[in-house]
Amino acid sequence: MSAFISHSFENKPEFENVTDALDLRGVAYWNPAEIHAGGSLREQLRAAVERCSLCIFIATRKSVDSSWCGAELGAFWGAGKPIVVYLAEASLTQDELPQIVQGDVWERKISKIADRAKEITIVVPGFQTRQ
């Protein structure tokens, strides 16, 4: 199984920091580069959610305001899969996070996020995480 990283595409550096930490721990993740042009984005995201065992939500002002991120969080919550919140923007308060994750545990350290992802996912030996 792998991790799904919910983020705003405007937060590419934060996304890359998380993927680097996952790579170091051998944790597989779904790469948005796998989205096929011409196909239904909604259906491709739905399939990715089904295949992934957890969601890492990169919480920034952009992602909190993103309807796509909200839908992704809702899909993981509805499927009963864990959501790990990486508070990537220090000025965000818990009250500003989406209601679906308010009150949940969140973390400001990427290393702890990656460690938690490794605990939850099954690491596949030799699996290439970066495309």
C-alpha positions as protocol buffer text, in pm:
chain_id: "A"
residue {
  index: 1
  type: MET
  ca { x: 0 y: 0 z: 0 }
}
residue {
  index: 2
  type: SER
  ca { x: 107 y: 357 z: -38 }
}
residue {
  index: 3
  type: ALA
  ca { x: 46 y: 709 z: 86 }
}
residue {
  index: 4
  type: PHE
  ca { x: -167 y: 970 z: -85 }
}
residue {
  index: 5
  type: ILE
  ca { x: -39 y: 1326 z: -39 }
}
residue {
  index: 6
  type: SER
  ca { x: -321 y: 1579 z: -42 }
}
residue {
  index: 7
  type: HIS
  ca { x: -184 y: 1922 z: -124 }
}
residue {
  index: 8
  type: SER
  ca { x: -237 y: 2233 z: -329 }
}
residue {
  index: 9
  type: PHE
  ca { x: -38 y: 2226 z: -650 }
}
residue {
  index: 10
  type: GLU
  ca { x: 84 y: 2572 z: -546 }
}
residue {
  index: 11
  type: ASN
  ca { x: 269 y: 2400 z: -260 }
}
residue {
  index: 12
  type: LYS
  ca { x: 509 y: 2201 z: -478 }
}
residue {
  index: 13
  type: PRO
  ca { x: 816 y: 2264 z: -252 }
}
residue {
  index: 14
  type: GLU
  ca { x: 628 y: 2131 z: 52 }
}
residue {
  index: 15
  type: PHE
  ca { x: 512 y: 1830 z: -152 }
}
residue {
  index: 16
  type: GLU
  ca { x: 870 y: 1759 z: -260 }
}
residue {
  index: 17
  type: ASN
  ca { x: 994 y: 1785 z: 100 }
}
residue {
  index: 18
  type: VAL
  ca { x: 739 y: 1525 z: 207 }
}
residue {
  index: 19
  type: THR
  ca { x: 820 y: 1293 z: -86 }
}
residue {
  index: 20
  type: ASP
  ca { x: 1193 y: 1321 z: -9 }
}
residue {
  index: 21
  type: ALA
  ca { x: 1126 y: 1215 z: 352 }
}
residue {
  index: 22
  type: LEU
  ca { x: 908 y: 925 z: 234 }
}
residue {
  index: 23
  type: ASP
  ca { x: 1176 y: 817 z: -16 }
}
residue {
  index: 24
  type: LEU
  ca { x: 1435 y: 807 z: 263 }
}
residue {
  index: 25
  type: ARG
  ca { x: 1212 y: 569 z: 459 }
}
residue {
  index: 26
  type: GLY
  ca { x: 1114 y: 351 z: 164 }
}
residue {
  index: 27
  type: VAL
  ca { x: 748 y: 454 z: 178 }
}
residue {
  index: 28
  type: ALA
  ca { x: 562 y: 433 z: -151 }
}
residue {
  index: 29
  type: TYR
  ca { x: 331 y: 719 z: -247 }
}
residue {
  index: 30
  type: TRP
  ca { x: 94 y: 802 z: -527 }
}
residue {
  index: 31
  type: ASN
  ca { x: 251 y: 1052 z: -762 }
}
residue {
  index: 32
  type: PRO
  ca { x: 14 y: 1307 z: -920 }
}
residue {
  index: 33
  type: ALA
  ca { x: 231 y: 1285 z: -1232 }
}
residue {
  index: 34
  type: GLU
  ca { x: 41 y: 959 z: -1292 }
}
residue {
  index: 35
  type: ILE
  ca { x: -271 y: 1158 z: -1386 }
}
residue {
  index: 36
  type: HIS
  ca { x: -349 y: 1093 z: -1751 }
}
residue {
  index: 37
  type: ALA
  ca { x: -456 y: 1385 z: -1966 }
}
residue {
  index: 38
  type: GLY
  ca { x: -795 y: 1333 z: -2121 }
}
residue {
  index: 39
  type: GLY
  ca { x: -911 y: 1101 z: -1843 }
}
residue {
  index: 40
  type: SER
  ca { x: -1152 y: 1199 z: -1569 }
}
residue {
  index: 41
  type: LEU
  ca { x: -955 y: 1365 z: -1291 }
}
residue {
  index: 42
  type: ARG
  ca { x: -1229 y: 1274 z: -1045 }
}
residue {
  index: 43
  type: GLU
  ca { x: -1213 y: 904 z: -1138 }
}
residue {
  index: 44
  type: GLN
  ca { x: -832 y: 896 z: -1132 }
}
residue {
  index: 45
  type: LEU
  ca { x: -827 y: 1052 z: -786 }
}
residue {
  index: 46
  type: ARG
  ca { x: -1096 y: 811 z: -666 }
}
residue {
  index: 47
  type: ALA
  ca { x: -889 y: 514 z: -787 }
}
residue {
  index: 48
  type: ALA
  ca { x: -578 y: 653 z: -613 }
}
residue {
  index: 49
  type: VAL
  ca { x: -770 y: 693 z: -286 }
}
residue {
  index: 50
  type: GLU
  ca { x: -886 y: 331 z: -311 }
}
residue {
  index: 51
  type: ARG
  ca { x: -528 y: 204 z: -362 }
}
residue {
  index: 52
  type: CYS
  ca { x: -366 y: 411 z: -85 }
}
residue {
  index: 53
  type: SER
  ca { x: -368 y: 315 z: 281 }
}
residue {
  index: 54
  type: LEU
  ca { x: -341 y: 666 z: 426 }
}
residue {
  index: 55
  type: CYS
  ca { x: -359 y: 1033 z: 339 }
}
residue {
  index: 56
  type: ILE
  ca { x: -93 y: 1286 z: 429 }
}
residue {
  index: 57
  type: PHE
  ca { x: -255 y: 1627 z: 423 }
}
residue {
  index: 58
  type: ILE
  ca { x: -7 y: 1912 z: 369 }
}
residue {
  index: 59
  type: ALA
  ca { x: -187 y: 2190 z: 554 }
}
residue {
  index: 60
  type: THR
  ca { x: -122 y: 2536 z: 412 }
}
residue {
  index: 61
  type: ARG
  ca { x: -357 y: 2826 z: 351 }
}
residue {
  index: 62
  type: LYS
  ca { x: -379 y: 2721 z: -15 }
}
residue {
  index: 63
  type: SER
  ca { x: -465 y: 2358 z: 63 }
}
residue {
  index: 64
  type: VAL
  ca { x: -714 y: 2452 z: 335 }
}
residue {
  index: 65
  type: ASP
  ca { x: -897 y: 2664 z: 76 }
}
residue {
  index: 66
  type: SER
  ca { x: -880 y: 2396 z: -195 }
}
residue {
  index: 67
  type: SER
  ca { x: -1207 y: 2220 z: -274 }
}
residue {
  index: 68
  type: TRP
  ca { x: -1007 y: 1930 z: -422 }
}
residue {
  index: 69
  type: CYS
  ca { x: -814 y: 1882 z: -97 }
}
residue {
  index: 70
  type: GLY
  ca { x: -1142 y: 1893 z: 93 }
}
residue {
  index: 71
  type: ALA
  ca { x: -1284 y: 1622 z: -134 }
}
residue {
  index: 72
  type: GLU
  ca { x: -972 y: 1408 z: -90 }
}
residue {
  index: 73
  type: LEU
  ca { x: -988 y: 1437 z: 288 }
}
residue {
  index: 74
  type: GLY
  ca { x: -1357 y: 1349 z: 280 }
}
residue {
  index: 75
  type: ALA
  ca { x: -1287 y: 1043 z: 67 }
}
residue {
  index: 76
  type: PHE
  ca { x: -1025 y: 912 z: 310 }
}
residue {
  index: 77
  type: TRP
  ca { x: -1242 y: 989 z: 610 }
}
residue {
  index: 78
  type: GLY
  ca { x: -1539 y: 816 z: 448 }
}
residue {
  index: 79
  type: ALA
  ca { x: -1327 y: 511 z: 367 }
}
residue {
  index: 80
  type: GLY
  ca { x: -1212 y: 491 z: 729 }
}
residue {
  index: 81
  type: LYS
  ca { x: -849 y: 538 z: 630 }
}
residue {
  index: 82
  type: PRO
  ca { x: -609 y: 741 z: 847 }
}
residue {
  index: 83
  type: ILE
  ca { x: -531 y: 1104 z: 771 }
}
residue {
  index: 84
  type: VAL
  ca { x: -198 y: 1241 z: 891 }
}
residue {
  index: 85
  type: VAL
  ca { x: -180 y: 1620 z: 900 }
}
residue {
  index: 86
  type: TYR
  ca { x: 149 y: 1793 z: 824 }
}
residue {
  index: 87
  type: LEU
  ca { x: 113 y: 2153 z: 938 }
}
residue {
  index: 88
  type: ALA
  ca { x: 345 y: 2303 z: 677 }
}
residue {
  index: 89
  type: GLU
  ca { x: 245 y: 2665 z: 733 }
}
residue {
  index: 90
  type: ALA
  ca { x: 338 y: 2769 z: 1086 }
}
residue {
  index: 91
  type: SER
  ca { x: 83 y: 3050 z: 1107 }
}
residue {
  index: 92
  type: LEU
  ca { x: -214 y: 2811 z: 1063 }
}
residue {
  index: 93
  type: THR
  ca { x: -406 y: 2736 z: 1380 }
}
residue {
  index: 94
  type: GLN
  ca { x: -604 y: 2421 z: 1450 }
}
residue {
  index: 95
  type: ASP
  ca { x: -928 y: 2619 z: 1414 }
}
residue {
  index: 96
  type: GLU
  ca { x: -829 y: 2708 z: 1056 }
}
residue {
  index: 97
  type: LEU
  ca { x: -784 y: 2344 z: 953 }
}
residue {
  index: 98
  type: PRO
  ca { x: -1069 y: 2170 z: 770 }
}
residue {
  index: 99
  type: GLN
  ca { x: -1333 y: 2053 z: 1018 }
}
residue {
  index: 100
  type: ILE
  ca { x: -1279 y: 1693 z: 915 }
}
residue {
  index: 101
  type: VAL
  ca { x: -929 y: 1698 z: 1074 }
}
residue {
  index: 102
  type: GLN
  ca { x: -984 y: 1942 z: 1359 }
}
residue {
  index: 103
  type: GLY
  ca { x: -907 y: 1771 z: 1687 }
}
residue {
  index: 104
  type: ASP
  ca { x: -687 y: 1510 z: 1516 }
}
residue {
  index: 105
  type: VAL
  ca { x: -317 y: 1483 z: 1579 }
}
residue {
  index: 106
  type: TRP
  ca { x: -109 y: 1704 z: 1352 }
}
residue {
  index: 107
  type: GLU
  ca { x: 265 y: 1751 z: 1323 }
}
residue {
  index: 108
  type: ARG
  ca { x: 503 y: 2024 z: 1214 }
}
residue {
  index: 109
  type: LYS
  ca { x: 804 y: 1794 z: 1157 }
}
residue {
  index: 110
  type: ILE
  ca { x: 831 y: 1617 z: 824 }
}
residue {
  index: 111
  type: SER
  ca { x: 1036 y: 1337 z: 978 }
}
residue {
  index: 112
  type: LYS
  ca { x: 754 y: 1246 z: 1218 }
}
residue {
  index: 113
  type: ILE
  ca { x: 503 y: 1251 z: 932 }
}
residue {
  index: 114
  type: ALA
  ca { x: 721 y: 1014 z: 730 }
}
residue {
  index: 115
  type: ASP
  ca { x: 777 y: 787 z: 1031 }
}
residue {
  index: 116
  type: ARG
  ca { x: 402 y: 765 z: 1089 }
}
residue {
  index: 117
  type: ALA
  ca { x: 343 y: 690 z: 720 }
}
residue {
  index: 118
  type: LYS
  ca { x: 596 y: 409 z: 738 }
}
residue {
  index: 119
  type: GLU
  ca { x: 415 y: 262 z: 1039 }
}
residue {
  index: 120
  type: ILE
  ca { x: 84 y: 263 z: 853 }
}
residue {
  index: 121
  type: THR
  ca { x: 187 y: 150 z: 505 }
}
residue {
  index: 122
  type: ILE
  ca { x: 334 y: -176 z: 396 }
}
residue {
  index: 123
  type: VAL
  ca { x: 678 y: -115 z: 251 }
}
residue {
  index: 124
  type: VAL
  ca { x: 736 y: -317 z: -64 }
}
residue {
  index: 125
  type: PRO
  ca { x: 1105 y: -412 z: -109 }
}
residue {
  index: 126
  type: GLY
  ca { x: 1249 y: -273 z: -431 }
}
residue {
  index: 127
  type: PHE
  ca { x: 943 y: -59 z: -500 }
}
residue {
  index: 128
  type: GLN
  ca { x: 1042 y: 259 z: -682 }
}
residue {
  index: 129
  type: THR
  ca { x: 871 y: 551 z: -506 }
}
residue {
  index: 130
  type: ARG
  ca { x: 995 y: 835 z: -727 }
}
residue {
  index: 131
  type: GLN
  ca { x: 904 y: 843 z: -1094 }
}
